Every structure is written in C-alpha cells, then in structure tokens.
Amino acid sequence: MRPGRTLRFVSISAWLWAATLSATAHAYDSNAMDRHLQHQQATRVQNHQNDNRQPRSRAGANPCTVAGMPAAERQTIEQNRARIMRERGREAGLEYSRAQGRAYRERMRAQGGCP
C-alpha cells in the first residue's frame, strides 16, 4: 500500500469505529432514559391513586366487627394479649384475643346492634 492509502484506510477505520461506539452509547442512553420515564410515570400514577384513596377510619367502622370496638377496650385487649403471649406463648395470646372478639360480637348481638 502506498502511504496515502494507508492514511486514508486508518482514518476511515477510525471514523467507522467512532460511529459504531457512538451508536452503541446512544442506544444505551435511550434505554436508560426510557426506563427512567416509565418509572416516573408509574410513580405519578401510584401517587395519584394514593391521593384519591379514602382513609379507613374506625369511626365509620361496622360496630359488629372488632374494628368498631371502642379504642380503650381494644387497647386493653391488646395489652392483655401481649402479656399472655409473653407468659404462656403465642397461641394462648391469639386464643385470648379471638375469645374477646367473639364475646364483643355476642354483646353487640344481644344489644341488637348486629344481625
């Protein structure tokens, strides 16, 4: 090869290599940007759904369920359940809270508040 052709070959090879590298970097960047934009959109949708969700308050809860139980009574049951769990084990504590829930529902039925 003559010196002029060698220089031309090297310069064309370098240009092709740089063009290939640039295209690869651009593809990587556009994929990363797509993922970023999809994440932003999903976050916006989730925030919108959370903003429109109605809070669940115990005030409007069904009086026939434990959620409708007065806060002081519920707190006492939870404290007793924790104490029983420490003293006699998890199953005994859960059975205590279930029994209290059943008793509460029976009281509400007897008062005519539940079917």
KEFI-986822 format. One line per field, with one value per atom (N, C-alpha, C, O): residue in one letter; x, y, z. Coordinates in pm, 1 decimal. Each point is the difference from the previous one (the first is absolute). Example, Ala and Ser with C-alpha at 12.3 -4.5 7.8 and 13.67 -1.06 7.14 Angstrom:
// KEFI-986822
residu <- A:A:A:A:S:S:S:S
X <- 1319.0:-89.0:90.0:103.6:-138.6:82.0:-77.0:50.9
Y <- -569.0:119.0:120.0:-1.9:106.9:119.0:109.0:110.8
Z <- 780.0:0.0:0.0:66.5:-138.5:6.0:73.0:16.9
***
This chain:
// KEFI-986822
residu <- M:M:M:M:R:R:R:R:P:P:P:P:G:G:G:G:R:R:R:R:T:T:T:T:L:L:L:L:R:R:R:R:F:F:F:F:V:V:V:V:S:S:S:S:I:I:I:I:S:S:S:S:A:A:A:A:W:W:W:W:L:L:L:L:W:W:W:W:A:A:A:A:A:A:A:A:T:T:T:T:L:L:L:L:S:S:S:S:A:A:A:A:T:T:T:T:A:A:A:A:H:H:H:H:A:A:A:A:Y:Y:Y:Y:D:D:D:D:S:S:S:S:N:N:N:N:A:A:A:A:M:M:M:M:D:D:D:D:R:R:R:R:H:H:H:H:L:L:L:L:Q:Q:Q:Q:H:H:H:H:Q:Q:Q:Q:Q:Q:Q:Q:A:A:A:A:T:T:T:T:R:R:R:R:V:V:V:V:Q:Q:Q:Q:N:N:N:N:H:H:H:H:Q:Q:Q:Q:N:N:N:N:D:D:D:D:N:N:N:N:R:R:R:R:Q:Q:Q:Q:P:P:P:P:R:R:R:R:S:S:S:S:R:R:R:R:A:A:A:A:G:G:G:G:A:A:A:A:N:N:N:N:P:P:P:P:C:C:C:C:T:T:T:T:V:V:V:V:A:A:A:A:G:G:G:G:M:M:M:M:P:P:P:P:A:A:A:A:A:A:A:A:E:E:E:E:R:R:R:R:Q:Q:Q:Q:T:T:T:T:I:I:I:I:E:E:E:E:Q:Q:Q:Q:N:N:N:N:R:R:R:R:A:A:A:A:R:R:R:R:I:I:I:I:M:M:M:M:R:R:R:R:E:E:E:E:R:R:R:R:G:G:G:G:R:R:R:R:E:E:E:E:A:A:A:A:G:G:G:G:L:L:L:L:E:E:E:E:Y:Y:Y:Y:S:S:S:S:R:R:R:R:A:A:A:A:Q:Q:Q:Q:G:G:G:G:R:R:R:R:A:A:A:A:Y:Y:Y:Y:R:R:R:R:E:E:E:E:R:R:R:R:M:M:M:M:R:R:R:R:A:A:A:A:Q:Q:Q:Q:G:G:G:G:G:G:G:G:C:C:C:C:P:P:P:P
X <- 83.8:-83.8:87.8:108.8:-161.3:73.0:-32.3:-103.7:190.6:-22.3:-131.7:-60.9:14.4:-126.5:-119.6:-94.1:99.2:-109.8:-4.1:-108.0:222.4:5.5:-62.6:-78.3:111.7:-55.3:-150.5:-74.0:28.2:-143.3:-70.7:-108.6:169.3:-57.8:-11.7:-101.9:207.7:0.0:-104.8:-70.6:59.2:-96.9:-143.1:-87.1:61.9:-134.4:-30.6:-112.0:208.2:-20.5:-29.8:-88.3:162.1:-22.3:-138.6:-68.9:28.1:-132.9:-109.4:-95.4:107.7:-100.0:-4.9:-108.4:222.5:5.3:-67.0:-76.4:103.5:-61.0:-150.8:-75.8:31.7:-143.3:-70.9:-110.1:172.4:-58.7:-7.4:-101.3:205.7:2.7:-106.0:-67.0:51.3:-98.6:-141.4:-83.7:56.2:-134.0:-29.9:-112.8:212.8:-20.0:-27.2:-89.1:164.6:-21.4:-137.3:-66.3:23.0:-130.8:-110.5:-96.9:108.8:-101.8:-7.9:-109.3:223.1:0.4:-67.8:-81.5:115.3:-57.7:-150.2:-73.4:25.5:-143.5:-74.9:-111.8:169.8:-64.7:-7.7:-102.2:209.6:-0.3:-102.8:-69.6:59.4:-97.3:-142.2:-86.8:62.1:-132.8:-38.1:-111.9:203.4:-28.7:-26.5:-89.0:165.0:-18.6:-137.8:-69.2:29.6:-130.8:-114.0:-102.2:117.7:-102.8:-13.3:-110.8:223.8:-2.6:-70.6:-81.5:112.9:-65.6:-150.4:-77.3:35.3:-142.5:-69.0:-108.7:169.3:-58.8:-10.2:-98.2:198.7:-2.7:-111.8:-69.4:51.2:-108.4:-136.6:-87.1:68.8:-128.3:-25.4:-110.8:214.0:-16.6:-30.3:-85.5:153.9:-28.0:-141.7:-67.3:21.0:-136.7:-101.4:-98.7:123.3:-91.4:0.2:-105.6:222.5:7.4:-68.0:-62.0:72.7:-64.0:-152.0:-69.2:17.1:-144.7:-60.6:-122.1:205.1:-49.9:-59.0:59.6:-174.7:-64.8:65.5:21.4:10.5:59.2:-103.3:-119.1:167.6:-88.5:-1.2:99.2:-209.8:-7.5:-79.9:-89.7:122.6:-71.4:-135.4:-88.6:73.1:-125.0:-116.7:-109.6:131.3:-106.7:0.9:-68.1:144.7:12.5:-128.3:-79.6:62.2:-115.2:7.1:100.3:-204.2:5.8:-0.6:29.4:-62.1:-3.3:138.3:16.5:82.0:135.2:88.5:-36.8:152.7:94.3:48.5:38.4:-39.5:41.4:-94.2:40.3:-164.3:-95.7:5.8:-73.6:159.1:14.3:58.2:85.9:-131.2:57.8:151.9:50.6:20.0:147.2:55.4:97.1:-157.0:51.6:-14.2:91.0:-204.4:-21.7:95.5:54.4:-34.7:91.5:143.4:74.1:-35.3:136.1:21.5:107.2:-207.8:11.5:16.8:81.8:-160.0:10.8:138.7:59.3:-7.0:132.7:109.0:94.2:-105.9:99.4:-5.6:103.5:-224.7:-13.5:50.9:63.1:-90.5:49.4:152.4:59.8:3.1:147.5:55.1:99.9:-164.5:44.6:-14.5:90.9:-204.8:-23.8:99.1:48.0:-17.4:97.5:137.6:70.6:-33.6:130.1:-0.7:97.8:-208.9:-5.3:-28.0:63.7:-159.3:-45.0:22.5:-24.5:70.7:28.6:-96.2:-103.4:141.5:-73.1:-141.6:-94.8:79.3:-132.0:-98.4:-116.6:162.4:-88.5:-43.4:-115.7:208.0:-33.7:-99.8:-93.5:112.8:-93.4:-137.8:-102.6:101.1:-128.9:-73.0:-122.2:196.6:-61.1:-65.8:-114.8:188.2:-55.8:-118.4:-94.6:98.9:-115.4:-122.0:-111.7:134.4:-111.2:-59.9:-121.8:205.8:-50.0:-79.4:-101.9:148.4:-72.6:-136.6:-99.8:96.7:-128.8:-94.0:-119.1:172.4:-82.9:-53.7:-115.3:196.0:-44.4:-114.0:-100.5:116.3:-105.6:-129.3:-109.0:120.5:-119.1:-68.7:-122.8:202.3:-58.5:-73.7:-108.8:168.8:-64.9:-129.2:-98.8:99.4:-122.5:-109.3:-117.0:157.5:-96.7:-60.9:-115.9:193.9:-50.6:-81.6:-61.1:60.0:-76.7:76.1:-59.8:190.6:79.1:46.9:46.2:-57.9:47.9:-106.1:-77.5:74.2:-97.7:38.0:-70.9
Y <- -118.3:118.3:124.0:4.1:94.6:125.4:76.7:-24.4:117.0:73.5:77.0:9.2:44.8:73.3:-90.6:37.1:-155.9:-94.6:-51.9:-19.9:-1.6:-48.6:102.3:-35.7:162.0:105.2:9.2:16.1:-26.3:3.9:-120.7:14.5:-132.0:-120.6:13.6:-35.5:87.4:18.5:102.5:-19.9:127.7:102.9:-50.1:30.0:-106.0:-55.5:-102.9:-3.5:-80.1:-99.9:67.3:-43.4:149.0:72.4:63.4:-1.9:58.2:62.1:-103.4:25.1:-141.8:-106.2:-50.1:-24.3:9.0:-44.5:102.4:-37.4:165.7:105.7:5.7:21.3:-39.9:2.8:-117.0:16.1:-133.4:-117.6:20.9:-32.6:85.5:25.7:101.9:-15.4:118.7:103.7:-57.0:33.3:-119.2:-59.5:-90.6:-2.5:-72.2:-88.1:81.8:-33.9:141.0:85.1:65.7:13.5:27.4:63.1:-100.1:35.8:-158.7:-102.1:-26.9:-15.5:9.7:-22.8:115.8:-21.3:143.2:116.9:8.7:36.7:-69.5:9.0:-107.8:24.3:-141.8:-103.5:41.7:-20.3:78.4:46.5:111.2:4.9:83.7:108.6:-55.2:47.6:-148.0:-61.0:-59.3:20.0:-92.5:-58.8:108.5:-14.4:121.9:110.5:63.8:27.4:-3.9:61.4:-93.3:46.1:-175.9:-95.7:-1.7:-8.0:15.4:3.8:126.3:-5.8:119.7:124.4:-8.0:42.9:-97.4:-10.9:-92.9:31.5:-143.9:-93.4:63.1:-21.5:99.0:67.5:102.7:11.7:63.7:99.2:-66.8:48.3:-158.8:-71.8:-51.3:12.0:-68.9:-53.6:111.8:-16.5:129.0:113.2:51.2:34.7:-29.4:44.8:-94.8:44.1:-173.6:-97.1:11.3:-8.6:27.8:13.0:127.9:0.5:107.8:125.3:-10.9:63.2:-143.3:-12.0:-109.4:-14.6:-61.3:-108.4:58.3:87.6:-136.2:47.8:-65.0:-121.2:198.7:-60.7:-88.6:30.9:-139.7:-89.5:44.2:-15.0:68.3:45.9:-100.5:-66.7:57.1:-89.9:58.6:-72.8:203.0:63.9:-52.3:-18.1:-6.0:-48.2:-151.2:-53.9:-14.8:-144.9:-69.0:54.7:-172.8:-81.4:-31.9:-54.6:87.3:-24.4:-149.2:-37.0:-47.9:-144.2:-62.9:-115.3:187.0:-54.0:59.9:97.1:-155.9:49.0:140.1:76.0:-40.3:134.4:106.2:115.1:-152.2:93.8:5.8:76.7:-156.0:-3.8:131.5:58.1:-9.5:122.3:-14.1:-107.4:217.8:-2.8:-45.1:-75.7:120.8:-37.3:-150.4:-64.1:8.7:-143.9:-81.2:-101.4:146.8:-68.1:6.1:-97.9:212.1:14.4:-91.7:-58.8:46.3:-89.2:-144.9:-74.0:34.4:-136.7:-22.6:-105.8:203.3:-14.7:-9.9:-77.9:154.7:-6.8:-135.6:-60.4:13.2:-130.9:-111.5:-94.8:106.4:-100.3:-3.6:-107.6:224.7:5.2:-63.2:-71.8:98.2:-57.9:-151.9:-71.8:22.6:-144.7:-65.7:-110.2:177.7:-56.0:-14.7:-98.2:195.9:-9.9:-112.7:-73.5:60.4:-96.7:-142.2:-94.4:78.1:-135.1:-37.3:-114.4:208.5:-32.2:66.1:55.0:-62.6:68.6:-54.0:78.0:-207.6:-59.5:40.3:27.5:-23.9:39.0:145.8:33.4:53.1:140.9:18.8:79.2:-151.9:9.8:-54.9:56.1:-164.6:-56.5:97.9:13.0:55.3:100.6:111.1:36.7:16.5:109.4:-46.5:76.0:-200.9:-53.2:-13.1:33.3:-82.2:-14.5:136.0:12.7:88.0:134.6:55.9:66.4:-93.0:44.0:-66.2:65.1:-197.3:-70.6:55.2:17.9:9.0:53.8:138.2:31.4:49.6:134.0:-10.5:70.3:-158.4:-16.9:-51.7:41.9:-131.6:-50.9:110.7:7.5:78.3:114.8:92.3:48.5:-24.3:88.5:-63.0:70.2:-202.3:-68.1:9.1:22.8:-41.0:5.4:140.2:14.4:87.1:138.9:36.4:106.8:-193.8:26.8:79.5:46.8:-31.0:77.9:-80.0:56.4:-189.2:-85.0:-104.9:-39.6:-4.9:-103.8:-135.9:-98.1
Z <- 0.0:0.0:0.0:57.4:-123.8:-1.7:127.0:61.5:-20.7:124.7:1.4:106.6:-213.8:-2.4:25.1:70.2:-128.3:18.5:143.4:55.5:3.6:138.3:92.6:88.1:-107.0:83.8:-19.2:97.0:-221.0:-28.0:63.5:56.0:-64.5:58.3:152.2:59.2:2.2:146.0:40.1:98.9:-172.7:36.8:-19.2:81.6:-188.3:-20.7:107.8:50.9:-14.9:104.9:133.4:74.1:-44.4:124.9:1.4:102.0:-216.4:-7.2:20.6:73.6:-137.9:16.5:144.1:53.0:9.8:139.2:90.7:89.0:-110.0:81.3:-22.6:94.7:-218.6:-30.0:67.6:52.6:-53.9:65.0:150.7:61.9:-3.2:143.6:38.0:102.1:-182.4:26.5:-6.0:83.9:-182.7:-13.5:118.0:49.4:-3.5:114.7:125.5:77.8:-57.6:117.7:-6.0:102.8:-221.6:-14.2:32.2:67.0:-112.5:28.0:149.0:54.4:11.7:144.0:72.4:89.8:-128.9:65.4:-22.6:91.8:-212.0:-24.8:77.2:45.2:-28.9:80.7:145.8:65.5:-14.7:138.4:17.0:101.4:-199.0:7.1:-4.1:73.2:-158.1:-5.9:134.6:47.1:14.9:131.3:103.1:83.8:-89.1:94.2:-17.9:98.0:-223.0:-26.2:39.0:50.9:-73.7:41.7:152.1:53.0:16.8:146.7:49.0:92.1:-153.7:40.1:-21.6:85.6:-199.2:-28.8:99.1:48.2:-17.5:95.5:138.1:71.0:-32.7:129.7:5.0:101.1:-211.3:-4.3:12.3:72.5:-143.0:5.4:141.9:52.3:9.0:135.1:99.5:87.0:-98.8:89.7:-20.2:97.1:-221.1:-28.2:63.3:59.1:-71.6:59.6:151.7:62.8:-3.4:145.7:47.6:106.3:-183.2:40.0:-4.3:79.8:-172.7:-14.5:87.0:4.9:62.7:83.9:128.9:62.7:-25.3:121.8:121.4:0.6:100.9:120.0:70.1:3.3:51.6:73.6:145.3:71.3:-28.8:138.4:81.4:-51.6:175.9:88.9:40.1:44.7:-60.4:39.9:-82.1:52.9:-180.0:-85.6:-15.4:-87.2:171.1:-13.3:43.5:76.3:-125.4:36.5:149.0:46.0:30.2:145.2:34.1:113.7:-209.4:25.7:-6.8:39.7:-88.3:-10.7:107.4:66.1:-50.0:100.6:-35.7:88.8:-218.1:-41.2:57.2:16.7:13.3:58.1:151.0:62.1:-2.7:145.6:50.1:-66.4:183.0:55.0:17.6:32.4:-54.2:2.0:134.4:4.2:105.7:132.3:23.1:52.6:-91.9:17.6:-87.8:43.6:-167.0:-92.0:51.9:-9.8:64.8:52.0:120.1:14.4:71.6:115.5:-45.7:54.6:-155.3:-51.7:-60.2:20.7:-94.6:-60.2:106.3:-15.1:120.8:108.0:69.7:28.3:-1.0:64.2:-90.8:46.8:-176.6:-94.2:-0.9:-2.7:5.0:1.3:127.4:-4.1:116.2:127.9:-2.7:41.6:-90.2:-7.2:-95.3:26.3:-137.2:-94.9:65.2:-23.5:104.9:69.3:102.4:13.3:58.9:109.7:-47.6:46.7:-140.3:-35.3:-145.4:-38.3:-44.0:-139.6:-96.5:38.0:-163.4:-107.1:-16.0:-10.1:7.7:-22.5:109.7:-28.5:153.0:110.0:-15.5:25.6:-67.3:-20.1:-112.5:12.0:-121.8:-112.0:37.8:-38.5:113.0:43.0:92.1:-7.4:93.5:87.5:-82.3:25.1:-123.9:-79.6:-84.6:-20.5:-29.3:-73.8:89.9:-39.6:160.7:94.5:34.6:12.1:3.7:30.6:-118.0:19.3:-140.9:-119.0:-10.4:-30.8:57.4:-1.3:107.1:-25.2:144.3:108.8:-36.8:29.7:-92.8:-41.6:-100.9:11.5:-110.4:-99.9:63.1:-39.0:135.0:69.0:79.8:3.6:60.1:73.6:-95.0:31.0:-147.7:-97.7:-53.1:-21.8:1.0:-43.3:106.2:-30.6:154.4:109.1:13.7:38.9:-70.6:8.1:-124.2:-4.9:-93.8:-119.7:-105.4:-96.9:114.2:-95.9:-119.1:-99.2:108.6:-109.3:-32.5:87.1:-211.9:-38.0:55.9:-22.4
***
